[in-house]
Amino acid sequence: MSVELVNPPGIPQPVGYAQVGVATGSRTVYVSGQVARTAEGSPVAPGDLAGQVAQAYTNVLAALAGVGATYDDVAKVTVYVVDLSPDSLGPFIDGAMRVSAAHGIDPTKPMTMIGVASLAEADLLVEIEVVAVLP
């Protein structure tokens, strides 16, 4: 694995993500924001944040696999959520855990979640981008 996750003392100890990822390797992979669309471009889970999170993470995994990477190689996750509020966290976690269970991944990574007014298409509720490091 090319990423070591660390929660150093002296800063808040998070639940569900890590504060720091130490990446070593020779190739950096930048996966653009993935959304709730099938490979053919069809919308998935309209109006359902958990369903859209699951599809976006599934697309992230496919993008990583396409370049020989896995979720273990992810060093940083950025999530954009439409109308982010404390009520968004439950559905977000539910969607992430669906993918975790289905694919056997540990979703705990350094993560930033950003609330936005909208995304590129009106039906989208979430967009997930990652940075990975390969040996």
C-alpha positions as CSV (number, residue, x, y, z in Angstrom):
1,M,0.0,0.0,0.0
2,S,1.3,3.4,-0.9
3,V,-0.7,5.4,1.6
4,E,-0.2,5.4,5.4
5,L,-3.2,6.9,7.3
6,V,-2.3,8.8,10.5
7,N,-4.3,10.6,13.2
8,P,-1.6,12.6,15.0
9,P,-2.1,13.7,18.6
10,G,-2.9,17.4,19.1
11,I,-5.7,17.6,16.5
12,P,-9.2,16.2,16.7
13,Q,-9.5,12.5,16.4
14,P,-12.0,11.8,13.7
15,V,-14.6,9.1,13.1
16,G,-15.0,7.8,9.6
17,Y,-12.0,9.4,8.0
18,A,-8.3,10.0,8.7
19,Q,-6.7,13.4,9.3
20,V,-3.4,12.7,7.4
21,G,-2.4,10.4,4.6
22,V,1.3,9.9,4.0
23,A,1.8,8.8,0.4
24,T,4.9,7.3,-1.2
25,G,5.3,6.3,-4.7
26,S,6.3,7.4,-8.2
27,R,2.9,8.0,-9.9
28,T,0.1,10.3,-8.8
29,V,-3.4,9.7,-10.1
30,Y,-6.0,12.4,-10.2
31,V,-9.6,11.2,-10.6
32,S,-12.0,13.9,-11.7
33,G,-15.3,14.3,-9.9
34,Q,-17.4,11.2,-10.3
35,V,-21.2,11.5,-10.1
36,A,-24.3,9.3,-10.1
37,R,-24.2,8.2,-13.7
38,T,-23.8,4.7,-15.3
39,A,-21.0,4.0,-17.7
40,E,-23.6,4.8,-20.5
41,G,-24.3,8.2,-18.8
42,S,-27.8,7.4,-17.4
43,P,-28.8,9.0,-14.2
44,V,-28.7,6.9,-11.0
45,A,-30.8,7.4,-7.8
46,P,-32.5,10.8,-8.6
47,G,-33.2,12.6,-5.3
48,D,-31.4,9.9,-3.2
49,L,-28.2,11.2,-1.7
50,A,-27.2,7.7,-0.4
51,G,-27.8,6.1,-3.8
52,Q,-25.9,8.8,-5.6
53,V,-22.9,8.5,-3.2
54,A,-22.8,4.8,-3.8
55,Q,-22.8,5.2,-7.6
56,A,-20.2,8.0,-7.4
57,Y,-17.9,5.8,-5.3
58,T,-18.5,2.9,-7.6
59,N,-17.3,5.1,-10.5
60,V,-14.3,6.2,-8.5
61,L,-13.3,2.5,-8.0
62,A,-13.8,1.8,-11.8
63,A,-11.6,4.9,-12.7
64,L,-8.9,3.7,-10.3
65,A,-9.0,0.1,-11.6
66,G,-8.7,1.5,-15.1
67,V,-5.2,2.7,-14.3
68,G,-4.1,-0.2,-12.1
69,A,-5.0,1.4,-8.8
70,T,-7.2,0.4,-5.9
71,Y,-8.9,2.4,-3.1
72,D,-6.0,1.5,-0.9
73,D,-3.9,3.8,-3.1
74,V,-6.1,6.8,-2.4
75,A,-4.4,9.6,-0.5
76,K,-7.1,12.3,-0.5
77,V,-10.9,12.5,-1.1
78,T,-12.8,15.7,-1.9
79,V,-16.6,15.5,-1.8
80,Y,-19.0,18.2,-3.1
81,V,-22.5,17.9,-1.7
82,V,-25.5,20.1,-2.9
83,D,-27.1,21.9,0.1
84,L,-24.8,20.3,2.6
85,S,-26.2,20.2,6.2
86,P,-25.7,18.0,9.2
87,D,-28.7,15.9,7.9
88,S,-26.6,15.1,4.8
89,L,-24.0,13.1,6.8
90,G,-26.3,10.0,7.5
91,P,-27.1,9.4,3.8
92,F,-23.5,10.1,2.8
93,I,-22.2,7.5,5.3
94,D,-24.9,5.0,4.2
95,G,-23.9,5.3,0.5
96,A,-20.2,5.0,1.4
97,M,-20.8,2.0,3.5
98,R,-22.8,0.3,0.7
99,V,-19.8,0.5,-1.5
100,S,-17.5,-0.5,1.3
101,A,-19.5,-3.7,2.0
102,A,-19.9,-4.5,-1.7
103,H,-16.3,-4.1,-2.6
104,G,-14.4,-4.8,0.6
105,I,-12.8,-1.4,0.9
106,D,-12.0,0.7,3.9
107,P,-13.5,4.1,3.1
108,T,-11.4,5.8,5.8
109,K,-9.3,8.4,4.0
110,P,-8.4,12.0,4.5
111,M,-11.5,13.8,3.3
112,T,-12.8,17.2,2.8
113,M,-16.6,17.7,2.3
114,I,-17.7,20.9,0.7
115,G,-21.2,22.2,0.4
116,V,-22.2,23.7,-2.9
117,A,-25.3,25.3,-4.3
118,S,-25.4,23.1,-7.4
119,L,-23.4,20.8,-9.6
120,A,-23.0,20.6,-13.4
121,E,-26.4,18.9,-13.9
122,A,-29.6,19.7,-12.0
123,D,-30.3,16.2,-10.7
124,L,-26.8,15.7,-9.2
125,L,-26.5,15.8,-5.4
126,V,-22.9,14.7,-4.9
127,E,-19.5,14.6,-6.8
128,I,-16.5,12.8,-5.5
129,E,-12.9,13.2,-6.6
130,V,-9.8,11.5,-5.4
131,V,-6.0,11.7,-5.6
132,A,-4.1,8.4,-5.4
133,V,-0.4,7.5,-5.4
134,L,1.0,4.4,-7.0
135,P,4.3,2.7,-6.4
